[in-house]
Amino acid sequence: MFAGFQKQQRQVNGVNISYQIGGSGPALLLLHGHPQTHVIWHKVAEQLAEVFTVVAADLRGYGDSDRPPADNEHFSYSKREMALDAVQLMRSLGFAQFRVLAHDRGARVAHRLVLDHPQAVRQMVLLDIAPTLSMYAQTDEAFARAYWHWFFLIRPAPLPESLIEANPELYLRSVMGSRSAGLEPFTDQAFAEYLRCLQRPGSARGICEDYRASAGIDLEHDRAAIAAGNHLALPLLVLWGAEGTVGRCFDPLEEWQQVAKDVRGEALPCGHYIAEEVPELLLEKVLGFFATPL
């Protein structure tokens, strides 16, 4: 995996962020989702590196990045702090501007990144999410049953952490394997990496704090942005799985049109894990979008 890439780590924003870097050309930041790591991009990273300098980072709390302590407001795992990690990482690598391709939790970080640092990102692709605020506001039984972990992980510590740490592999298989495609999209090597990182000390805390922040301080930040009329102004492409929960329970394109000025999107014939289920199609859509003149 990641042939031609180098795995490195840098301290930014008070934490060590782990990442893979490879390729040449304009910068492209890749951000992963839960309960995974930068390895989700292993089927597309080498092809993207033929066009871009690709930086595939592990979010704080995930992968081989640091797991900072929790705080009462969950600020240390807010998308604002995670976004600042990403911006400072890219700046430290010499990239004041870059493109973003992000999935799941990483896409929520990317949303906040553009709100807080609008000059940093030229174009952005978000995979299989609607805005966090709209998803919580429109939660119904179908969504709650499919995304049970959203409500399990935000329970007060240490209950969810203790249950995850008791059997990390069961948690991983329960979350990833319960989606439409089951565990088939994940190679043995990739799954082993996800499990290794979930077994690292502090991983369960990091995951839970990420979700606790999204159900609290992140919503405050999102409401403030909407009240201030702070909408995404950059070209935005949103893609979601036709067989996934987000597409069934929400209208992703309509939801993004409420908070973005230049957005297009479509459903792809897959479930939630787009980069591992339909990598060739994702490459086609992403490369075509990034080739669009600004």
SULBELNOR-V795119 format. One record per pair of residues at least 24 apart in sequence whose C-alpha atoms are under 7 Angstrom apart, sorted by the first residue. I is the first residue (numbers start at 1). GAP is how many residues later the second one is. Records with the same first field share a line. If there is no record, write none. Layout:
I = GAP  GAP
This chain:
1 = 41
2 = 40  43  44
3 = 43
12 = 73  76  77
13 = 71  72  75
15 = 51
16 = 49  50
17 = 41  43  48  49
18 = 39  40  46  47
19 = 36  37  38  39
20 = 35  36  37
21 = 33  34  35
22 = 27  31  32  33
23 = 26  27  29  30  31
24 = 25  27  28  29
25 = 26  27  28
26 = 26  27  72
27 = 25  26  27  68  71  72
28 = 24  25  26  27  70  71  72
29 = 25  26  27  69  70  71  72
30 = 25  26  27  70  71  72
31 = 25  26  70  71  72  75  76
32 = 70  71  72  73  74
33 = 70  71  72  73
34 = 70  71
35 = 137
36 = 158
37 = 25  26  157
39 = 151
40 = 235  236
41 = 234
43 = 233  236
44 = 235  239
61 = 142  145  146
62 = 135  141  144
63 = 134
64 = 133
67 = 135  136  139
70 = 139
73 = 144
74 = 135  138  139
75 = 138  142
77 = 132  133  136
78 = 132  135  136  139  140
79 = 29  30  33  139
80 = 32
82 = 27
83 = 26  27  29  30
96 = 24
97 = 24  25
98 = 24
99 = 24  25
100 = 24  25
101 = 24  25
102 = 24  25
103 = 24  25
104 = 24  25
114 = 118
115 = 115  117
122 = 112
123 = 111  112  113  167
124 = 111  112  113
125 = 111  112  113
126 = 111  112  113
127 = 111  112  113
128 = 111  112  113  118  144
129 = 117  123
130 = 122  125  126
131 = 124  125
133 = 86  89
143 = 102  106
146 = 99
150 = 61
153 = 55  58
154 = 54  57  58
161 = 43  44
164 = 40
165 = 39
168 = 30  31
169 = 26
180 = 63  64  91
181 = 90
185 = 91  92
186 = 90
231 = 28  29  30
232 = 27  28  29
233 = 27  28  29
234 = 28
235 = 27  28
236 = 26  27  28
237 = 26  27  28
238 = 26  27  28
239 = 26  27  28  29
240 = 26  27  28
241 = 26  27  28  29  30  31  33
242 = 25  26  27  28  29
243 = 26  27  28
244 = 27  28
